[in-house]
Amino acid sequence: MRVVRPELRQLPDGSWMELAPSAKAEIAYTPTERRIHLLSGNAYFGVAKDPERPFVVTAGHVSVKAVGTQFAVRAESSAINVLVTEGQVVVDAHIVAAADAESNSASSSVMLGEGLGIEVIRTGAGALSLQSLTDQDMQTQLKWRHPRLLLDGTPLRQVVDYFNRTQSIRILLEDDKVGKLRLTGVCVADDVGELRELIEVAIPVTSRIRDDGVIEIKAR
């Protein structure tokens, strides 16, 4: 069992960024601009205010410009996602309206405020289309910021002991036989609901929450 956390990098101007384990980014600061090239993966940025030096994140054909804010960017081969959790950013891209949109006019700049997100999708024709992200999309895509448990044949007893030690919950196993079942998969290290979903799919057990809040895990 291994706990994986995002990498926190402090930037020269007081800003910071978190990178998912597989993410790659390059820092390119100049006297007039603070620029980050996100090459792949998930990143989250906290931007120190400096109106004289814009903070710009580029990912593929998309750039995100902010002065003082917090936002996330995900760079994949087929799409770029931008999520704003505080303040505002300007997203620039070569955007082609979807076929069913009311207008086919192109737009190159979109302002995003707090709590908003978009997905810029590369189409087969090489152009880009813009789609809004739902609240559920945004919550799911920010889960990577939580520590994650990587399990590779880990005894269930060891996983349960970790949750009982680090979370304000109590999990009970039916017996030692259940505790010796080996679990392989990934789950958020502080999300017992996600753990329950994983174990009920990966090994032959069921779980339930008792009236006193204790979670019981039994063999199926």
Secondary structure, DSSP 8 states (H G I E B T S, - for coil): -EEE--EEEE-TTS-EEEE-TT-EEEEEE-SS-EEEEEEEEEEEEE----TTS-EEEEETTEEEEESS-EEEEEE-SSEEEEEEEES-EEEEEEE---TTSS----EEEEEE-TT-EEEEEE-TTS-EEEEE--HHHHHHHTGGGS-EEEEEEEEHHHHHHHHHHHSS--EEES-HHHHT-EEEEEEETT-HHHHHHHHHHHSSEEEEE-TTS-EEEEE-
